[in-house]
């Protein structure tokens, strides 16, 4: 178990593709007050049995206030 965090700020001024490796927990926070968009492109069908969810309170990370 590790508590290593990486932070990427992406948006209209910094479009990019973010690739998340298997078995990595990740989360998103919308910083734009008007609209926030995320596109998920995968080459495999979603399988509910392979997914695990955690409450945001269970993750020891300081989420910035908008």
C-alpha positions in Angstrom: 0.0 0.0 0.0 1.3 3.5 -0.8 -0.1 7.0 -0.2 1.6 8.5 -3.3 -0.5 11.1 -5.1 0.0 12.8 -8.5 -1.9 15.9 -9.4 -2.6 17.0 -13.0 -4.4 20.2 -13.8 -6.0 20.0 -17.3 -8.5 22.1 -19.1 -9.1 24.5 -22.0 -5.6 26.0 -21.7 -4.0 22.6 -21.2 -5.8 19.8 -23.1 -4.2 16.4 -22.6 -4.7 12.7 -22.5 -4.3 11.0 -19.1 -3.7 7.3 -19.1 -4.4 5.5 -15.8 -2.7 2.1 -15.3 -4.7 -0.9 -14.0 -5.2 -1.2 -10.3 -4.6 2.5 -9.7 -7.2 4.5 -7.7 -8.0 7.9 -9.2 -10.4 10.8 -8.8 -11.3 14.0 -10.5 -12.3 17.4 -9.2 -14.0 20.0 -11.4 -12.4 23.4 -11.0 -14.3 25.3 -13.6 -17.5 26.9 -12.2 -19.3 26.7 -15.5 -18.6 23.3 -17.0 -16.3 20.3 -16.5 -16.0 17.5 -19.0 -14.2 14.1 -18.8 -14.1 11.6 -21.7 -13.4 8.0 -20.9 -12.1 5.9 -23.8 -11.5 2.2 -23.1 -10.9 -0.8 -25.3 -12.7 -3.2 -23.0 -16.3 -3.4 -21.9 -17.1 -2.2 -18.3 -17.6 -5.0 -15.9 -19.3 -4.1 -12.6 -17.7 -7.0 -10.8 -14.2 -5.6 -11.5 -15.0 -2.2 -10.0 -14.5 -1.1 -6.5 -15.7 2.2 -5.1 -14.4 4.2 -2.1 -15.9 7.2 -0.3 -13.9 10.3 -0.9 -13.6 10.6 2.9 -11.6 7.3 2.9 -8.8 8.9 0.7 -6.3 10.9 2.7 -5.8 13.7 0.1 -6.5 17.4 0.5 -8.9 18.3 -2.3 -8.7 22.0 -3.1 -11.7 24.2 -2.6 -13.2 25.6 -5.8 
